Amino acid sequence: MSRLPRRTARATFTGLVAGTLAASVMTLGTAAPAHADNVTTPGDFTGYGFDQCLAPTQKSMNAWLKHSPFLSVGIYTSGDSRACRNQPNLTPTWIRKQLARGWRLLPITLGPQASCQPRFPRYDDDETINPKPGSKNRYRAARRQGREEAVKAVEAAQGLGIVPTSTLWYDLEGFDNTNTHCRESALSFLSAWTTKLHQLNYVSGVYSSAGSGILELDRARINRPKAFTLPDQIWLARWDGVANTSSSYIREDGWRPHARIKQYQGGHDETWGGVRINIDRNFLDVGRGSWAPPVAHCGNTQVDFVKYDAVMPARDGYAADGAQVKALRCLLKEHGVFSGKVGARYNKRTQRAVNEWQRTHGFEVGPNFSRENWMSLLAAGKMGVYKFGSAGEPVRRIQRALNAARPKARIEVTGVFDKKTDEVLRAWQRQARLPVSGVVIGRHWAALQAGKR
């Protein structure tokens, strides 16, 4: 499904396969990688992505980051057969900005295609995969092409600042897999592509149709496990409208866990933040999937609860829940408002800190620490853009604040923006009379920190 200018895309994300890659950073020729401090892409991620032939403008990327469900974007970085040979927006600065903003990039190469693919060669100066079996049916010419294409893909990636240990994807458009020499030369090409990428310290990904290229890779995995070097991750095109990484064409045990992407919807227009782009939709599950490392607070004080109750000084047989008081004192201490030891008593020192927080954050000053107060404390901190698939401590802050805002929500505070978090966020946005987007941006942080319920 490679299309001329308006778009062509096979995009993808990937995660690392343990033990596959060398630790050293390798460069080609004398050119050093640009922006070598960029993060590995796509890294660990489970969520939505899109691909389009031309890399979008920065304005478009910013709008889609704030308003769309996507956190991954496929970009064509190399290959003589790509429709979008000219990429006016695709620069090292563009790469660096997207990575810094949290986008997961899927660098795609569309070079020589299968010899029986009727739409290629596309131009006068691109070639197809050599189908000649050669001596001993080793398809040496096709393997040579695969190695050369991997070298060119790495050169292009490093020139853009896509660092080693990132995944590079080869786009092999659908072909007649009943044609023996066409099929075997394509598999040999991809095997050499993967082997060379490993030597150059990059992860290998392959995009193809579920019923041809991916099906044949899966068959080779099962029936001829030593015949080819298989890609670390696969990206299957199956336009069934189902946002998962499964297909009836291939077995479920291959490239599991976390080494698959599925393009589940083909070319169509979508508009987010007033910006319309023609895209394919993808669902990714790569690396370790979206995950967040554990974070300790005040010597392992529990601060994560599925429900936050209003707390107040003891009176008339009432005593605040000790665990939640400890969490309150801990968080107030982390924000520099409370200076005492973290303990379970709602005493005068706690009351003074509570009143200071209320005063400085625009709340009515009083003895009770309300759910609205909890929201402001739990959401306090650095803002950013977060949505399904995001992970980290800011997501924990969102989950905690939503648990305070909606006592029946009961989100497990994991630091991973999952479907439950998305559902509760949308319900809160609706309740707070904010645009229902499933995305947390500045206005939503401000509302959470203001205790808006």
Salt bridges, closest charged atoms under 4 A:
ASP44 OD2 - ARG288 NH2 2.97
ASP51 OD1 - ARG7 NH2 3.47
ASP125 OD1 - ARG85 NH2 2.85
GLU148 OE2 - ARG144 NH1 3.22
GLU149 OE1 - LYS152 NZ 3.50
GLU173 OE2 - ARG10 NE 3.49
GLU173 OE1 - ARG119 NH2 3.36
GLU184 OE2 - ARG183 NE 2.97
GLU184 OE1 - ARG224 NH1 2.85
GLU216 OE2 - ARG219 NH1 2.83
ASP218 OD1 - ARG221 NH2 2.90
ASP232 OD2 - HIS198 NE2 2.86
ASP240 OD2 - LYS262 NZ 2.96
GLU252 OE1 - ARG256 NH2 2.85
GLU252 OE2 - ARG260 NH1 3.80
ASP253 OD1 - ARG221 NH2 2.87
ASP253 OD2 - ARG251 NH2 2.93
ASP269 OD1 - ARG6 NH2 2.95
ASP269 OD2 - ARG276 NE 3.99
GLU270 OE2 - HIS268 NE2 2.59
GLU270 OE2 - ARG281 NE 2.60
ASP280 OD1 - ARG3 NH1 3.76
ASP280 OD2 - ARG7 NH2 2.70
ASP280 OD2 - ARG10 NH1 3.16
ASP285 OD1 - HIS258 ND1 2.76
ASP304 OD1 - ARG400 NE 2.55
ASP309 OD1 - LYS307 NZ 3.82
ASP309 OD1 - ARG371 NH2 3.73
GLU334 OE2 - HIS297 ND1 2.85
GLU356 OE1 - ARG359 NH1 3.00
GLU372 OE2 - ARG453 NH1 3.36
GLU393 OE2 - HIS297 NE2 3.47
GLU393 OE1 - ARG396 NH1 3.17
GLU393 OE2 - ARG400 NH2 3.06
ASP422 OD2 - ARG426 NE 2.96
